[in-house]
Amino acid sequence: MKLVTIKIIFAVVISAAGVVAACGQDTVFSDPNVEYSFLVPSTTWKEIVFPSAAQPKVEFTYGDRRDGHLSIRRLPVAKDSIMSDVIQSEADKLQLTPGYVAGKQEVFSGNLRGMVFNYEFVAAGKPMSGRFYFLKANDTTVYVLRFQGDKDKLRLIRNETDAMARSFEIKR
């Protein structure tokens, strides 16, 4: 009887290891219509807006849009612009968002250097948050990875949003 129990436990452990390995596999987002790529850390992230030559917008959701939403935008900036001024310009656009409360800015580093801007707001009576990664591609270009979602859910997947931003790079 003990041998059967050990075999069952062994089978369960092997199955669980396979599931963990499958869930932990990153995929690379890359498209010929955009000049960047990044790792997508889980299959829960689904691309919902596909870039084209005319419209290079990219958007992903984390399951449901309310749980997590990513939009990526390219911002042209003046050659001598200061990153905190670029962030403030984007934050000013959020002023009319219901329940908007600005958070702190943090220095961020990955393949590209930049800063992160956090904020909170309310949507449909629910507490939400935003985490924008401002990544400097060159002297005149900043990419903004705009993550928004349920306040608690976005906090839980922060390791994934950070991983996506850290791996973001300009194609050579």
N, C-alpha and C positions, 0 to 999 in steps of 0.2 A: 504494500500500500504506500509506503514511503517513497518508493521509486516512482510511482505514478504521480504523486504529489510534487516531487522534485522536477519531473518532466513537465508538468503543467506550469509550475513556477518559471522554469527555464523558457518555455514557449511564450509566456506572457512577457517576460523581460526582453526577449528577442523581438517580439512584436512591438513593444513600446519603444525600443531603441530604433527600430525602423521608422516609426511614426515621427519620433523626435528628429531623426536625420532628415526625413523628407520635409518636415516643417522648417528646418533650419537652413534650407538651401536658398541662397539669394539668386535672383535673376537680374540681369542687366537690362535697363531700359535704354534703348538707343533707337533712333529713327533718322532716316536720311533728310527729313525736313527740319531737323533741329541740330544745333552745333554742339550739343552736350550729351552726356550719358550719366547714369547713376545706378546704384544698386537698389533693387526693390526687395526688402528683407523678408517678405512673406507673401503667400498666395492670397491673403486677405485683401491686399491692395489690388484694385482693379482699375485699369485705364478706362476712363469714360469719355474723354475728349481727345481725339487723335489729331496730331499736327498735319498740316498740309503746306504746300509751298506758299499759298496765299495767306494762311492763318496758322502760325507756328505755336498755337496754344496747346498745352498739355495739362490734363487734369486726371487725378486718381481719387478714388474713394477707398476708405477702409471699411469694407462691407457696406454699411449704410452711410449715406452722406453726412448724417448728423453725428455719426461716431467719429468720422475723420474725413477731411477733404483736403486735397493738395492741388493747388494751381501754381504753375510756374510761369513767371513773366520776366522778360528782359527789359531792363531800364537803361536808356541812354543817360549818361551823367556828364557833367562838365569835367574836363581833365583835372582840375584842381579841387574837385568837390570833396567835402568831408563826409565820411560815412554817417555820422550822427545827423547831419543836415538832410541826407537822403532819407534816412529813417523817419525824421520828423516830418518831412514832406508826405510820406506815405501814411504816417500816423494822423496827420491833419485830415486826411480823407475819411478816417474812421470816426471822427468826432460826432457825427450825427447817428451813429449806430446806437440802437437802444441799449442802455445800461453800460455804455463804454467806459472802461477804466483802464488807463494806460499802466503797463507794468514796467519792469526794468529792462534795460539793454545789457547784453552780455557779449563779451568778445568770443568769437567762435573760430575754430580752425579745423580744417580738413584738407582735402585736395586744393580747395580755395579758401582764402581767409576772408573773414567778414565779421558780422555781428548778428545777434539774435534780438528780436523785439517781441516781448510777450504782452498780451492784453486780455481783458475779459469783456464779455458783453452778454446780452440776453436775447434769445431767439425763441419765439413761441412760449414765453414764460419759463424757459429753461436756461440755467447758467451754462454759458459756452466760453471757450477761450480760443485765442489765436496765438500762433507762434510763427513768426516770419523770420526766415533766414536770409540775410542780405549778404550775398557772396560776390566778391569783386573779381570779375574775370580779367579785366585790364583797366587801364586808366580812364576809359570812357564807357565801360559796361559793367552793370551790376545785375546779377540774377536774383530774383526774389522767389523763394520757395515759401508759399503761403499755406500753412496748415491751419485749419479751423475745425472745431468739433466740440462735442460735449466736454465740459470742463474736466470731469473725472476720467473719461475715456482717453482724452488727449494726453492727460498726465500719465496714464498707464502705458501708452504706446510711445512715450517720449524717446525711449531707446531706439525705436524704429525711425522716428522722424530725424533724430540726430544722425543715425547711420546713413539715411538717404542724403542728408545735407553734407556729411563728411565725405561721402563717395562721389558727390557731384563734381564733374570735371568737364572741361572743354575738350572736344575731340581734336586730335592732331591731324 
